[in-house]
Amino acid sequence: MRLLIKNMVCQRCQMAVAAILKEMAIPYTEVHIGSVDGTPELTDQQKEQLQERLAHTGLALIEDRKVALTEQVRNVVMRMIHELEELPSVNYSHYISSALGLDYTYVANTFRAIRGMTIQQYIIRQKIEKVKELLMPGHLTLTEISYRLNYSSVAHLSRQFRQVTGLNPELFKTQLAVMPRAGVDCI
């Protein structure tokens, strides 16, 4: 069985979920961002206890089918943008549809109804988050970032960055250089 978990965004989230499952003596085969594979069917009491423990870490078990689908889309996009060395060369709609094994129109309509934004808008936001990460001092140039994230040009990347953040990438990088470094925390 597969459990879907909302708000998992990093390896620390995965480790927290694995620790909770271990404490509860719930067997599993693998913990991914957003899901756990190989769990047995849980009793209502186990689900309730798991929900409570996950809530303490800012996570939640997903049981609604449409919300679960939306979270699966979110996880595919997060992996695509933040974990793959290079973005897929196919259209994102084909990539997402293929990864989920579902019709893209259905997936896109469900995502928009639940999240209040299109999948494309979500992808753009995630790409901008990746740009911010890559703009850290000592990382890549804007041209290299543009190429790595499949932007047609630096101008296109800059335009999207400005639309999402209100700043151009160079100004953001300048502000980043003078800001004190704080620990990044998930959830």
Order of alpha helices (4+ residues) and beta strands (2+ residues): beta-alpha-beta-beta-alpha-beta-alpha-alpha-alpha-alpha-alpha-alpha-alpha
